[in-house]
Amino acid sequence: MTSLLSVQSLAVSYGPIEAVRGIDFEIKEGEIVAFLGANGAGKSSTLNALVGLVPVASGAVYFKGKDITDWAPELLAPAGMTLSPEGRRVFGSLSVAENLRMGAFAITDKAAVKSAWDRVYDLFPILHERRDQFAGTLSGGQQQMLAVGRALMSNPKLLLLDEPSLGLAPKIIGQVFELIERLRGQGVTLAVVEQNVAMALEVADRGYVFANGQIVAAGSAADLAQSDTLKSAYLGGE
Ligand SMILES: Nc1ncnc2c1ncn2[C@@H]1O[C@H](COP(=O)(O)OP(=O)(O)OP(=O)(O)O)[C@@H](O)[C@H]1O
């Protein structure tokens, strides 16, 4: 498998706070990769830096072999990488269809937008039913579907999901993980930040464990499930 994303010595800072301290990792085409670790370990900062939502302090990011360090989100989506951010962040006073349309902002061809809508509505029939409704009136689970659907509208090669199961009922969480597998079946490569470690490791091929802005363990999902480093990362021990 070839490397779709390659990250070298990535660092992210917020003023004096070093949120990510020089990490290296790669994501190969067709993989599902889990980013694990306690709150504040630097996982969201990493994803946000990859898509240009926070600045890269130092290091380099290569996507499909091209140096995309510091590219703006509006360039990265058409290039094939999108993020479904933590906390859903849908536009409550826009309709479901309008929210989705924003994810395809770079697509001007009407037929291409229509087929992107169709694909998302096929994955999430409830969004089709509610397409004219304000997004703010959707349930938490439906807003999560909408956030993922919006990220899919640009037809990404690499989809980054930040805590897709956060705040969802257990039954819905299972659907999120089924969706992740289904997307992989459609040729999407996925990186997933997840607090639900057991389920993340069930669906992922590999994982990286973050602690204090560094990657403290990496390996196959099966190996990480047995890892003491993973356990101590959640206890804040690393
Ligand atoms: N916008 C910001 N301004 C200042 N500090 C920030 C900001 N965002 C994150 N941080 C800090 O950077 C560090 C890493 O946070 P980050 O959100 O990347 O971790 P995380 O592993 O994704 O955790 P979480 O699951 O809580 O999002 C933390 O110390 C956090 O407080």
The ligand as an SDF file (V2000), in Angstrom:
LIG
                    3D

 31 33  0  0  0  0  0  0  0  0999 V2000
   -7.5090   26.9800   20.5580 N   0  0  0  0  0  0  0  0  0  0  0  0
   -6.6980   26.6550   21.5410 C   0  0  0  0  0  0  0  0  0  0  0  0
   -6.0530   27.6090   22.2550 N   0  0  0  0  0  0  0  0  0  0  0  0
   -5.1970   27.2900   23.2540 C   0  0  0  0  0  0  0  0  0  0  0  0
   -4.9130   26.0290   23.6350 N   0  0  0  0  0  0  0  0  0  0  0  0
   -5.5190   25.0480   22.9700 C   0  0  0  0  0  0  0  0  0  0  0  0
   -6.4450   25.2870   21.8930 C   0  0  0  0  0  0  0  0  0  0  0  0
   -6.8850   24.0990   21.4230 N   0  0  0  0  0  0  0  0  0  0  0  0
   -6.2810   23.1510   22.1620 C   0  0  0  0  0  0  0  0  0  0  0  0
   -5.4650   23.7010   23.0940 N   0  0  0  0  0  0  0  0  0  0  0  0
   -4.5990   22.9850   24.0390 C   0  0  0  0  0  0  0  0  0  0  0  0
   -3.7330   22.1610   23.2770 O   0  0  0  0  0  0  0  0  0  0  0  0
   -3.5560   20.9020   23.9210 C   0  0  0  0  0  0  0  0  0  0  0  0
   -3.9890   19.7820   22.9830 C   0  0  0  0  0  0  0  0  0  0  0  0
   -5.3980   19.8470   22.7860 O   0  0  0  0  0  0  0  0  0  0  0  0
   -6.1980   18.9970   21.6850 P   0  0  0  0  0  0  0  0  0  0  0  0
   -7.6000   19.4790   21.6630 O   0  0  0  0  0  0  0  0  0  0  0  0
   -5.4340   18.9610   20.4440 O   0  0  0  0  0  0  0  0  0  0  0  0
   -6.1230   17.5570   22.3420 O   0  0  0  0  0  0  0  0  0  0  0  0
   -7.0480   16.3120   22.0710 P   0  0  0  0  0  0  0  0  0  0  0  0
   -6.1630   15.1420   22.2660 O   0  0  0  0  0  0  0  0  0  0  0  0
   -7.7270   16.4200   20.7770 O   0  0  0  0  0  0  0  0  0  0  0  0
   -8.1020   16.4070   23.2030 O   0  0  0  0  0  0  0  0  0  0  0  0
   -9.6950   16.5290   23.0900 P   0  0  0  0  0  0  0  0  0  0  0  0
  -10.1560   15.1420   22.9320 O   0  0  0  0  0  0  0  0  0  0  0  0
  -10.0680   17.1440   24.3990 O   0  0  0  0  0  0  0  0  0  0  0  0
  -10.0090   17.4170   21.9130 O   0  0  0  0  0  0  0  0  0  0  0  0
   -4.3450   20.9780   25.2160 C   0  0  0  0  0  0  0  0  0  0  0  0
   -3.4670   21.3850   26.2420 O   0  0  0  0  0  0  0  0  0  0  0  0
   -5.3720   22.0500   24.9350 C   0  0  0  0  0  0  0  0  0  0  0  0
   -5.7740   22.6860   26.1240 O   0  0  0  0  0  0  0  0  0  0  0  0
  1  2  1  0
  2  3  1  0
  2  7  2  0
  3  4  2  0
  4  5  1  0
  5  6  2  0
  6  7  1  0
  6 10  1  0
  7  8  1  0
  8  9  2  0
  9 10  1  0
 10 11  1  0
 11 12  1  0
 11 30  1  0
 12 13  1  0
 13 14  1  0
 13 28  1  0
 14 15  1  0
 15 16  1  0
 16 17  2  0
 16 18  1  0
 16 19  1  0
 19 20  1  0
 20 21  2  0
 20 22  1  0
 20 23  1  0
 23 24  1  0
 24 25  2  0
 24 26  1  0
 24 27  1  0
 28 29  1  0
 28 30  1  0
 30 31  1  0
M  END
$$$$
